[in-house]
Amino acid sequence: MEVSQVQNFFNQFLAQYDVEGMDDIWETQSSIFHEFWKGKILNKSYKELTTPDTDAIIRLIDSKARGHQKSDQVVAHVGLYQGLWERLFNDLKNKPDIQKTLDEIFNTNDEESLVRLVNHLVKENEKNKNGLTGKKGNALNALLFLNSPSKFVSCVSLAHRYQILKAFGLAEPESYKNYGEQIIYSSRDIITGFKDKLSITAEPRTISQFVYSANVKVLWQSDDESPEVLTQEFKEEAAETSEMDFAMEKHLEEFLVRNWETTELGKHYELIEEDGEVVSPQYPTDVGPMDLLVRDKETKDYVVIELKKGQTSDDTVGQIARYMGWVKKNLAKSESVKGIIIAGANDKRLQYALIMLPDVKLLIYKVGFALAKAEKI
């Protein structure tokens, strides 16, 4: 990639990016996090975190947070569901070992010490399913940036960082020997690489926003990181679906994952975590991604959940049967495989098909919406 090309793109980016304004925002939001960390996490006299406590911080971190507005400035689209963020902060409040180590990390500048501390945190957090030290690094990198926006980039995914480093010729990620080096050196190498190899000196947040800008992202993001483009035409029932119904359906998966522990499904089934990160939504298979893959809390059976959105009943039944077959062959051992179809309305065609699929049940979701007169003052 030509240095002059990157510099030209950067100058174009700066023309429409309010550097000073954004820096002020992150100085303020970092201060809010510091107050939360010292006053509520480290403060032993503050006995228990409340939902408003954690919600206020999660809204600074993740674009999928409860109550997030489009105009809000957040660290990134981190990808942890709301319940997992809450568990993470409660663990940091109640588990002295990981609390102490992360506090040391927040207050350390020496790179070698940071690497050692991060590796120590991984060992301490190994049995805690809270996403803090997940393989992709998203949660920890997000917290490092929020604590010190002037020291760390807000590109939270290690996979993205590696692609950026390679595409711009900044460093070789293969040289990182352990998790600590991956977390600390990848951020450092992006910042110093832009300065030394591209002659671009800027704050880490400015660099991070630049590499995710539309003209630049296509230069480094590989095809397998891009969202799938759905081109299938709606058939039969899709044409009968109202705009409001479809709007509800396409956000249903996101709602379920973010609020899993408070839903009816969350009482009986658990989301699947790998390396401390939730992998249930859009679970990858070689026959297509499943909407959700979960496990029964009691039996540990796998349960494939298919959301009927913008597709025919036949398509839905075919998909869930295919995914259940894949799970049976590739994941399940002695466990059974069940299925759940979630739809917005009852459907005779689905009901007839499911007579022959006794391990699949149909659930109907309902959304309540009402308007009432405002009380007079």
matplotlib code that plots the C-alpha trace (Angstrom):
import matplotlib.pyplot as plt

x = [0.0, 1.4, 2.3, 1.1, -2.3, -2.8, -1.7, -4.1, -6.9, -5.9, -6.0, -9.5, -10.6, -9.3, -11.2, -14.5, -13.3, -13.4, -10.1, -10.2, -13.9, -13.5, -10.5, -12.5, -15.3, -13.0, -11.2, -14.6, -15.8, -12.5, -13.0, -16.5, -14.9, -12.2, -14.9, -16.8, -13.6, -12.4, -15.7, -17.7, -15.3, -12.3, -14.3, -15.1, -17.7, -19.7, -21.2, -23.0, -23.2, -26.6, -28.0, -27.8, -24.2, -23.2, -25.5, -23.9, -20.5, -21.5, -23.1, -19.6, -18.1, -20.4, -22.6, -25.0, -25.5, -28.9, -30.1, -27.5, -28.3, -26.9, -25.4, -23.5, -19.7, -18.7, -15.4, -16.5, -19.0, -17.4, -19.8, -20.5, -24.1, -25.5, -25.7, -22.0, -20.9, -22.8, -21.2, -17.7, -18.1, -19.6, -16.6, -14.3, -16.1, -16.2, -13.1, -10.0, -7.4, -8.6, -9.6, -6.1, -4.3, -6.5, -6.0, -2.2, -2.6, -4.5, -1.8, 1.3, 3.2, 6.1, 5.4, 7.2, 5.3, 2.0, 2.6, 3.5, 0.4, -1.9, -0.6, -1.1, -4.7, -5.4, -4.4, -6.4, -9.5, -9.3, -12.2, -14.4, -16.8, -17.0, -15.4, -12.7, -9.8, -11.5, -9.4, -10.3, -9.3, -12.4, -13.4, -10.0, -8.9, -12.1, -11.4, -7.7, -8.8, -11.5, -9.1, -6.3, -7.6, -4.2, -2.3, -4.3, -6.2, -9.9, -9.7, -10.6, -10.6, -7.1, -8.2, -8.8, -5.5, -3.6, -5.2, -4.4, -0.8, -0.3, -2.2, -0.3, 3.0, 3.4, 4.4, 4.3, 1.7, 3.2, 6.1, 3.9, 4.7, 1.8, -1.6, 0.0, 2.2, -0.8, -2.8, -0.1, 2.2, -0.6, -1.9, 1.6, 2.7, -0.4, 0.3, 4.1, 3.7, 1.5, 4.1, 7.3, 6.2, 3.4, 4.5, 1.1, 1.2, -2.2, -4.0, -4.9, -8.7, -8.1, -6.1, -8.8, -11.6, -9.5, -8.9, -12.6, -13.7, -15.4, -12.6, -10.0, -11.7, -11.9, -8.1, -7.5, -10.7, -10.7, -13.8, -14.5, -14.8, -17.5, -21.2, -23.0, -25.1, -28.5, -29.9, -32.7, -36.0, -38.9, -41.4, -45.0, -45.4, -42.7, -44.9, -47.6, -45.4, -45.9, -43.0, -43.3, -43.3, -40.2, -38.5, -39.2, -38.0, -34.7, -33.8, -35.1, -31.8, -30.0, -32.6, -32.6, -28.8, -28.5, -31.2, -30.8, -30.8, -34.1, -35.9, -38.0, -35.4, -32.7, -34.4, -33.9, -31.0, -27.5, -25.5, -22.4, -19.0, -15.6, -12.4, -14.6, -16.6, -20.2, -20.4, -24.1, -25.4, -24.7, -22.8, -20.7, -21.1, -20.0, -23.7, -24.4, -24.6, -27.2, -29.3, -28.6, -27.0, -27.5, -27.5, -30.1, -29.0, -30.0, -29.4, -26.6, -28.4, -27.7, -30.6, -30.7, -32.9, -34.1, -35.9, -38.5, -37.9, -38.6, -38.7, -41.2, -42.2, -40.6, -37.3, -37.4, -38.1, -35.4, -32.9, -33.4, -33.3, -30.1, -28.5, -29.7, -28.1, -24.8, -24.8, -25.5, -22.6, -20.1, -20.7, -23.1, -21.7, -24.1, -26.3, -29.5, -30.2, -33.4, -34.8, -36.8, -38.5, -39.5, -42.1, -44.3, -47.5, -49.0, -48.7, -50.5, -47.7, -45.2, -47.4, -48.0, -44.3, -43.4, -45.6, -42.9, -40.1, -41.0, -37.7, -38.6, -41.1, -42.6, -42.7, -44.6, -43.1, -45.3, -44.4, -46.6, -47.1, -49.6, -50.3, -51.9, -53.0, -50.5, -51.7, -52.5, -50.3]
y = [0.0, 3.4, 5.7, 8.7, 7.1, 6.5, 10.1, 11.5, 9.5, 10.7, 14.3, 13.8, 12.2, 15.0, 17.5, 16.1, 14.8, 17.1, 16.0, 18.4, 17.8, 14.0, 14.2, 16.3, 13.7, 10.9, 12.7, 13.3, 9.7, 8.3, 10.4, 9.0, 5.5, 6.4, 7.6, 4.4, 2.3, 4.0, 4.9, 1.7, -1.2, -0.5, 1.1, -1.6, 0.5, 0.4, -3.0, -3.9, -2.7, -1.8, -2.1, 1.7, 1.6, -0.9, 0.4, 3.9, 2.4, -0.2, 2.7, 4.3, 1.0, -0.9, 0.3, -2.6, -1.5, -1.1, 2.5, 3.3, 6.2, 6.7, 10.0, 8.5, 8.1, 4.6, 2.7, 0.2, -2.5, -4.9, -7.7, -8.8, -9.1, -7.0, -9.8, -10.7, -7.1, -7.1, -10.4, -9.0, -5.9, -7.8, -10.2, -7.3, -5.9, -9.2, -11.1, -9.4, -11.2, -10.0, -6.6, -6.0, -7.1, -5.1, -2.0, -2.6, -2.8, 0.5, 2.2, 0.8, 2.4, 0.0, -2.3, -5.3, -5.0, -4.6, -7.8, -9.7, -8.4, -9.2, -12.8, -13.0, -11.7, -14.4, -17.1, -15.6, -15.2, -18.6, -20.1, -17.0, -17.0, -13.2, -12.4, -10.2, -12.1, -13.6, -14.9, -12.0, -9.4, -7.3, -6.6, -6.1, -3.9, -1.8, -1.3, -0.4, 2.3, 3.7, 3.9, 5.6, 6.9, 8.6, 5.3, 2.6, 2.3, 1.6, -1.1, -3.7, -6.9, -8.6, -10.0, -6.5, -5.2, -8.0, -7.2, -3.5, -4.2, -6.4, -4.3, -1.1, -2.9, -1.8, -5.0, -8.8, -10.0, -13.6, -12.3, -11.8, -14.7, -14.6, -13.0, -10.2, -9.2, -9.6, -7.1, -4.6, -4.7, -4.7, -1.4, 0.0, -1.1, 0.5, 3.9, 3.9, 2.4, 5.2, 7.7, 6.0, 4.3, 6.5, 9.8, 10.3, 11.5, 11.4, 10.4, 6.7, 7.4, 9.5, 6.6, 4.1, 6.1, 6.7, 3.0, 2.2, 5.0, 3.9, 4.6, 3.0, -0.1, -1.7, -1.5, -3.9, -5.8, -9.3, -10.7, -13.2, -10.3, -8.6, -9.2, -11.5, -9.7, -11.3, -11.3, -13.9, -12.6, -12.8, -15.5, -16.3, -15.3, -12.7, -10.6, -10.8, -9.6, -6.0, -3.6, -3.3, -7.1, -7.5, -4.6, -6.5, -9.8, -8.6, -7.2, -10.2, -12.1, -9.0, -8.4, -12.0, -12.2, -8.8, -9.7, -13.4, -13.9, -12.1, -13.9, -17.0, -18.9, -17.8, -19.6, -23.0, -22.6, -21.1, -19.3, -21.0, -19.4, -20.2, -18.7, -16.4, -15.0, -15.8, -17.6, -18.6, -15.9, -16.7, -19.8, -20.7, -24.0, -25.2, -25.2, -21.6, -19.7, -20.7, -17.9, -19.2, -22.3, -22.8, -25.7, -26.9, -26.0, -29.3, -31.9, -30.0, -31.0, -28.7, -26.6, -24.9, -21.8, -20.5, -17.2, -17.2, -13.8, -12.9, -16.5, -19.3, -22.0, -24.6, -22.7, -22.4, -26.1, -27.0, -24.8, -26.0, -29.6, -29.0, -27.2, -29.9, -32.5, -30.6, -30.2, -33.9, -34.9, -32.3, -31.3, -33.6, -36.8, -38.6, -35.4, -35.0, -32.2, -30.1, -27.3, -24.2, -22.0, -18.5, -16.9, -13.8, -15.7, -19.2, -21.0, -24.2, -25.1, -25.0, -26.9, -29.7, -30.0, -30.1, -33.1, -35.0, -33.2, -34.0, -32.6, -29.1, -26.8, -23.6, -20.4, -17.3, -13.9, -11.0, -7.4, -5.0, -1.4, 1.0, 4.8, 6.6, 10.1, 12.2, 13.3, 17.0, 19.1]
z = [0.0, -1.0, 1.9, -0.1, -0.7, 3.1, 3.8, 1.3, 2.8, 6.3, 5.2, 3.7, 7.0, 9.1, 7.0, 8.4, 11.8, 14.9, 16.5, 19.5, 20.1, 20.1, 22.4, 24.9, 24.8, 25.5, 28.3, 29.9, 29.4, 30.7, 33.8, 34.3, 34.1, 36.6, 39.1, 38.6, 39.0, 42.1, 43.7, 43.0, 42.0, 44.3, 47.1, 49.7, 51.4, 48.2, 48.7, 45.5, 41.9, 40.6, 37.1, 36.6, 37.8, 35.1, 32.4, 32.5, 31.9, 29.3, 27.3, 27.1, 25.9, 23.5, 20.7, 21.5, 25.1, 26.6, 26.1, 23.4, 21.1, 17.7, 18.7, 21.6, 21.4, 22.4, 22.4, 19.7, 18.7, 21.3, 20.9, 24.5, 25.4, 28.2, 30.8, 30.2, 30.7, 34.0, 35.0, 34.1, 36.2, 39.1, 39.0, 39.1, 42.1, 44.0, 43.0, 44.6, 42.5, 39.1, 40.5, 41.9, 38.7, 36.4, 38.6, 38.4, 34.6, 34.6, 36.5, 34.8, 31.9, 31.3, 28.4, 29.8, 33.1, 31.2, 29.2, 32.4, 34.2, 31.3, 31.2, 35.0, 34.6, 32.0, 34.5, 37.4, 35.2, 33.5, 35.4, 35.3, 32.3, 32.1, 28.7, 30.3, 28.8, 25.7, 22.8, 20.6, 23.3, 22.7, 26.3, 27.8, 24.9, 25.3, 29.0, 28.4, 25.9, 28.2, 31.0, 28.9, 25.5, 24.9, 25.2, 23.5, 20.2, 20.2, 17.6, 20.1, 18.0, 17.8, 14.5, 13.2, 14.6, 12.9, 9.5, 10.0, 10.9, 7.9, 5.4, 6.3, 6.7, 10.3, 12.1, 11.9, 14.5, 14.3, 16.4, 19.4, 21.8, 24.2, 25.0, 26.9, 23.9, 21.5, 23.6, 24.4, 21.4, 18.8, 20.0, 20.4, 16.9, 15.3, 17.0, 16.4, 12.9, 11.8, 13.1, 11.9, 8.7, 7.5, 8.9, 10.6, 14.2, 15.8, 19.0, 19.2, 18.9, 15.7, 14.2, 15.2, 13.7, 10.5, 9.9, 10.3, 7.9, 4.8, 2.3, 4.4, 6.0, 2.5, 2.3, 5.2, 6.1, 4.6, 3.0, 5.8, 8.3, 6.2, 7.0, 4.6, 1.9, 1.7, -1.8, -1.5, -2.6, -0.2, -1.0, -0.1, 3.5, 3.4, 1.1, 3.8, 6.6, 7.6, 7.8, 11.6, 12.0, 9.9, 11.8, 15.0, 13.6, 12.3, 15.7, 17.6, 17.7, 19.0, 21.7, 22.8, 23.2, 24.9, 27.4, 27.6, 31.3, 31.8, 29.0, 29.3, 27.2, 29.5, 32.4, 30.7, 28.2, 28.4, 25.8, 24.6, 25.5, 24.0, 25.4, 27.6, 24.7, 23.7, 20.3, 20.3, 17.9, 14.2, 15.2, 12.2, 10.3, 6.9, 5.9, 7.0, 10.3, 12.8, 14.3, 17.8, 19.3, 23.0, 25.6, 28.0, 31.5, 33.0, 30.3, 28.5, 25.2, 22.3, 21.1, 17.7, 17.7, 14.3, 13.9, 11.2, 9.6, 6.0, 4.8, 4.1, 6.5, 4.3, 4.3, 8.1, 8.6, 6.1, 7.8, 11.4, 10.3, 8.4, 11.4, 13.9, 11.6, 11.5, 15.3, 15.8, 13.6, 14.6, 18.2, 20.0, 21.5, 23.8, 24.0, 22.1, 19.7, 20.1, 18.0, 18.6, 15.9, 17.0, 14.8, 15.0, 14.3, 14.4, 11.1, 9.9, 7.5, 10.3, 12.7, 10.1, 9.4, 13.0, 13.6, 11.9, 13.9, 17.5, 18.8, 17.4, 19.1, 17.9, 20.1, 19.2, 20.3, 21.1, 21.3, 23.4, 22.3, 23.6, 23.7, 26.5, 27.1, 29.1, 32.5, 32.8, 35.0]

ax = plt.figure().add_subplot(projection="3d")
ax.plot(x, y, z, "-o")
ax.set_aspect("equal")
plt.show()
